[in-house]
Amino acid sequence: MKTKLVIPVLFLVAIIGFASCEDEVVTPKNTVTFTATLNGANEVPANNSKATGTATFKYDTITHKLSGTVTFSGMTATASHIHKGDTTVAGPVVIPLDVTVPVTSPITLEPTTLDSTQRADLMNGLYYVNLHSEAFPGGEIRGQLTEKASWGNNGGY
């Protein structure tokens, strides 16, 4: 009698256990992170500046807004921008970063809406951060913005 009762009870427990399991809900990541390492060797043409910097930007694929910070040391910056161009060219300014001169570290880009061309250029690795100085008016340190790998990134730009 006990054996006949145990099997149905175990079966019922198993059914209740499986019924209470829910599929894991994965929230899509709507933020893509871009980083850059800035130095004189990355400039076009390269220079011997000892200044260095880093940039971290976040792009929201739903609102199409880009925001972030740039930190630097070893130089007195007179201007800072995001330019369009691959690693081999000195391209035009697409997003100004500085608001005061001299430019001080850290530089903060408040959320800025990108149009469809800007979004495509950013996602295709065609943007770089450039800091200018009196000694290097064309740019003292530069770094290409590259997407930081992250699990669960759904893109959607």
Backbone torsions as a table, in degrees:
resi	resn	phi	psi	omega
1	MET	NA	-43.9	-179.7
2	LYS	-63.0	-39.3	179.7
3	THR	-63.2	-41.9	179.3
4	LYS	-64.9	-30.5	-179.8
5	LEU	-81.9	-34.8	-177.2
6	VAL	-64.4	-44.8	-176.8
7	ILE	-62.2	-49.4	177.7
8	PRO	-63.0	-35.8	179.0
9	VAL	-65.6	-45.2	177.2
10	LEU	-61.7	-40.0	178.3
11	PHE	-62.1	-44.0	179.4
12	LEU	-64.2	-42.2	177.9
13	VAL	-61.7	-42.2	179.4
14	ALA	-63.3	-43.7	179.8
15	ILE	-63.6	-44.2	179.1
16	ILE	-64.1	-41.0	178.8
17	GLY	-61.7	-45.8	179.6
18	PHE	-68.6	-35.5	-179.5
19	ALA	-67.2	-30.6	-178.7
20	SER	-80.7	-12.6	178.1
21	CYS	-75.8	134.1	176.0
22	GLU	-113.0	152.3	173.6
23	ASP	-64.8	142.2	178.1
24	GLU	-66.6	128.8	178.7
25	VAL	-90.4	121.3	179.2
26	VAL	-103.0	118.7	177.2
27	THR	-83.2	124.5	-179.2
28	PRO	-64.6	142.6	176.1
29	LYS	-82.5	124.6	-178.8
30	ASN	-103.5	7.4	-178.3
31	THR	-119.8	130.7	175.7
32	VAL	-112.2	129.3	-178.9
33	THR	-99.7	135.4	176.5
34	PHE	-121.1	140.1	178.9
35	THR	-131.4	160.6	176.4
36	ALA	-151.6	145.5	171.4
37	THR	-108.3	122.6	-175.2
38	LEU	-101.7	134.1	173.5
39	ASN	-161.2	169.3	-178.4
40	GLY	-68.6	-29.2	179.9
41	ALA	-65.1	-23.5	179.6
42	ASN	-82.3	-11.3	-179.5
43	GLU	-67.8	158.5	175.5
44	VAL	-122.8	105.0	-2.5
45	PRO	-76.4	159.8	179.6
46	ALA	-62.9	152.2	175.7
47	ASN	-133.3	174.6	-175.7
48	ASN	-100.0	21.7	179.9
49	SER	-59.5	140.7	176.6
50	LYS	-90.9	-2.2	179.5
51	ALA	-66.4	152.0	178.1
52	THR	-140.3	163.6	177.3
53	GLY	-165.0	166.5	174.6
54	THR	-136.0	152.1	177.2
55	ALA	-133.6	140.1	174.0
56	THR	-135.8	120.9	179.4
57	PHE	-125.1	147.4	176.4
58	LYS	-120.2	132.3	178.7
59	TYR	-114.4	124.1	178.9
60	ASP	-90.7	116.5	-174.8
61	THR	-74.1	-11.2	177.9
62	ILE	-93.9	-48.3	-178.6
63	THR	-86.8	-13.1	-178.0
64	HIS	63.0	32.0	179.7
65	LYS	-104.7	138.9	176.9
66	LEU	-110.7	134.8	176.1
67	SER	-146.1	161.6	178.1
68	GLY	166.0	-170.0	-178.4
69	THR	-137.7	153.3	173.8
70	VAL	-127.5	130.3	173.8
71	THR	-117.4	148.5	-179.7
72	PHE	-153.1	162.3	176.0
73	SER	-152.2	159.8	176.3
74	GLY	86.2	13.9	179.9
75	MET	-156.2	162.0	169.7
76	THR	-108.1	106.0	-176.1
77	ALA	-81.3	139.1	176.8
78	THR	-106.7	-16.6	178.5
79	ALA	-163.0	155.3	176.3
80	SER	-148.8	138.9	-175.9
81	HIS	-148.7	164.9	162.0
82	ILE	-102.5	126.6	-179.1
83	HIS	-110.3	159.7	173.3
84	LYS	-98.7	130.3	176.2
85	GLY	158.5	153.0	174.2
86	ASP	-81.0	-173.3	-173.8
87	THR	-69.5	-9.9	-174.3
88	THR	-101.9	-3.4	-175.4
89	VAL	-128.9	157.3	169.6
90	ALA	-99.9	106.6	-173.1
91	GLY	-101.5	178.6	-178.0
92	PRO	-75.3	156.2	175.2
93	VAL	-69.7	133.3	174.4
94	VAL	-115.5	-29.2	178.7
95	ILE	-141.5	113.1	174.9
96	PRO	-71.6	143.2	-178.8
97	LEU	-109.8	-28.2	-173.1
98	ASP	-93.6	153.8	175.7
99	VAL	-127.6	-15.1	179.4
100	THR	-134.7	155.6	175.7
101	VAL	-123.3	131.0	1.0
102	PRO	-73.0	154.2	178.7
103	VAL	-76.8	130.7	-179.3
104	THR	-113.0	153.6	179.4
105	SER	-92.6	136.4	1.8
106	PRO	-85.2	153.0	173.7
107	ILE	-95.7	132.9	-179.2
108	THR	-117.0	129.3	171.7
109	LEU	-99.8	113.5	175.4
110	GLU	-68.7	158.1	-178.3
111	PRO	-50.2	121.9	-176.7
112	THR	-123.9	126.8	-178.1
113	THR	-76.2	130.3	177.7
114	LEU	-99.6	139.3	174.6
115	ASP	-80.2	177.3	-173.7
116	SER	-63.1	-36.4	178.0
117	THR	-67.4	-44.7	178.6
118	GLN	-62.1	-41.4	178.7
119	ARG	-60.3	-46.3	-179.4
120	ALA	-63.9	-42.9	179.7
121	ASP	-62.8	-43.4	178.5
122	LEU	-60.6	-49.7	-177.1
123	MET	-66.7	-24.0	179.6
124	ASN	-92.5	9.5	175.3
125	GLY	75.1	26.3	-176.2
126	LEU	-101.4	18.4	177.8
127	TYR	-119.5	143.2	174.9
128	TYR	-137.7	154.1	176.9
129	VAL	-96.0	135.0	-177.7
130	ASN	-134.3	129.1	174.7
131	LEU	-111.9	130.8	-176.2
132	HIS	-106.5	158.5	177.8
133	SER	-146.6	171.6	176.0
134	GLU	-63.7	-38.3	-179.6
135	ALA	-69.0	-32.2	-179.1
136	PHE	-132.0	77.6	-175.6
137	PRO	-63.5	-25.5	177.4
138	GLY	-80.3	-11.9	179.6
139	GLY	138.1	125.8	179.2
140	GLU	-94.3	-43.5	176.5
141	ILE	-134.9	148.9	-173.5
142	ARG	-148.5	150.4	175.0
143	GLY	-151.6	133.8	179.3
144	GLN	-75.0	132.7	177.0
145	LEU	-78.4	120.2	179.2
146	THR	-124.0	145.8	-179.0
147	GLU	-68.6	129.8	176.7
148	LYS	-82.9	124.9	-178.2
149	ALA	-61.4	136.9	175.5
150	SER	-148.5	143.1	179.0
151	TRP	-74.0	142.0	174.6
152	GLY	80.9	9.9	179.4
153	ASN	-73.5	123.8	-176.3
154	ASN	-97.9	2.7	-179.6
155	GLY	63.5	-123.1	176.5
156	GLY	83.5	25.6	-178.4
157	TYR	-79.8	NA	NA
